[in-house]
Amino acid sequence: MATVSEFDDAPKKQRTHIAAHLAVLRRRRIEFLVPLLFTWLLVWGSTWLIRPEFRSSTLILVEQPTMPKNYVEPNISDDLQDRLQSITQQILSRTRLLFIVDKWHLYADGGRRLADEELVKRMRKDIQIDLVRDTRNNEISAFRISYSAHSPQIARLVTDDLSSLFIHENLKVRQEQSEGTTKFIESQLEEAHDHLVQQEEKVRAFEVGHQGMLPSQQTSNLQILSGLQSQLQNEQDTLNTARQQKVYLQSLLEQSRSSHAQTRSTEGLPSDLALVDQELARLQRQLLDLSARYTSQHPDIQNLKVQIAKAQALRKQLASSAKLNAAGPAEESPEELTPAVSQLRGQLHANELEIANRESTVAELKARINQYQQRLNAEPATEQALAELTRGYDQSKVTYDDLLKKKNDSAMATSMEHMQQGERFTILDPPSLPVKPDFPDRLKFCAFGVGLGLAFGVLVVAAFEMFDDRLHEDDAIKAMLPETIVYEIPVIARGSSDVALKRGHLAAWALPAATFVTIAAGAAISIFQN
């Protein structure tokens, strides 16, 4: 555990340590100042032997497009840093740099030409490109191009060439990228158009092959089917009526054949005429009964009216035949040749033809109904297949429309780039003509020489102290004595000794003063030179 006396002795030991270093520095001032001055002169003096280099720079502003983006959207990459890197690689290519070297006869050391690789390497080292970013959004707003040369005029000329190359290359790159984007979209648009045409052909062929079974024709098919079913019902009703008429005519014909041709009824009329009157009365009663329940447009009423008209016509013919027979009896004739029988046979034949036509019409209507029912039954599968084709067509149409819009926008952006209305580089500060060298900076070399000299002086002093085994302090001598010194005899100085001591002090301060004045003069010269 540390005592109070140990804490009190700590500052004393530290002061003693510092005093010891100062004593060494006073004793070894010559060993310290000579390396300091020599090292500083070597470093600072070398700056007067190095060939100066002059740096010319220009500031290029990145101007945004004059046309707002909501009117014309650029069709090239917005990453300016990547584009600048690409442009820089193209400008710093071997061919471009060798052209500038040959144009201005750069790096002609002693009249001999270096190898092309060495020339390109040295020029790339002398070119510097710095980006200037906006503090608000950290975007690149400008960039600075600098070039170092031994001649200020050459530095400015080369910097001007480099800035022109950046401006022209940027326009060229933007136009090429814009044109490439437009051509690519055009090629994609052509492929989309061909695919769209193929989809249209598939849909058209499907619609032609499935005509009548398309979903759009469902309503018309249902209407046609309903009409056909109504026609079929009417035809069947008419066919049934014709078949009934056939049975009726056949019964009349049989009754006429069984009765005698000249037999008359109690009223003096043929028996077949009485049968016609009975049938006509029955039909009229049936017509009255149906008229009480239905309108005159009902199919059954229309059929009854037709049958009544036919019965009335038949009665009229039979009555005419009866009058002729009553006026003068004809010669006996076969039964088949009587007018009534002939009339019945004609009507029966006409009825049979009508039945055949009605049956043919009914069969045709049933076939058509079956056809439309098959179309309606096949419609769900047709709708699904057509939906798949239509989905592919719609997707192709959307893709084509989107590419068409992009193609028009890209063509407009390309036109804007050709008119130089897009993003472009503008020289804000023209290449400067340097009036002082950028290298070497003699003031910096002066400070560096001082620091290096101080370090070298300390190393020299440390080396002398390391190999010096003499004792220079009283405390060290006292520490080596076995006994404690009680009293010290002071030095008795003479007059000559005082003079020599003063001269020694002056000599001791002369070298530090000369060193300080020399370094200060070098610094002043460096500042004036800059």
ABEGO torsion letter per residue (X at the ends): XBBAAAAAAAAAAAAAAAAAAAAAAAAAAAAAAAAAAAAAAAAAAAAAABBBBBBBBBBBBBBBBABBAAABBBABBABAAAAAAAAAAAAABAAAAAAAAAAAGBGBBGGBBBBAAAAAAAAAAABBBBBBBBAAAGBBABBBBBBBBABAAAAAAAAAAAAAAAAAAAAAAAAAAAAAAAAAAAAAAAAAAAAAAAAAAAAAAAAAAABGABAAAAAAAAAAAAAAAAAAAAAAAAAAAAAAAAAAAAAAAAAAAABBAABBBAAGBBAAAAAAAAAAAAAAAAAAAAAAABBAABAAAAAAAAAAAAAAAAAAAAAAAAAAAAABBBBBBBAAABAAAAAAAAAAAAAAAAAAAAAAAAAAAAAAAAAAAAAAAAAAAAAAAAAAAAAAAAAAAAAAAAAAAAAAAAAAAAAAAAAGABBBBBBABBBBBBABBAOBBAAAAAAAAAAAAAAAAAAAAAAAAAABABBABAAAAAAABABBBABBBBBBBBAAAAAAAAAAAAAAAAAAAAAAAAAAAAAAAAAAAX
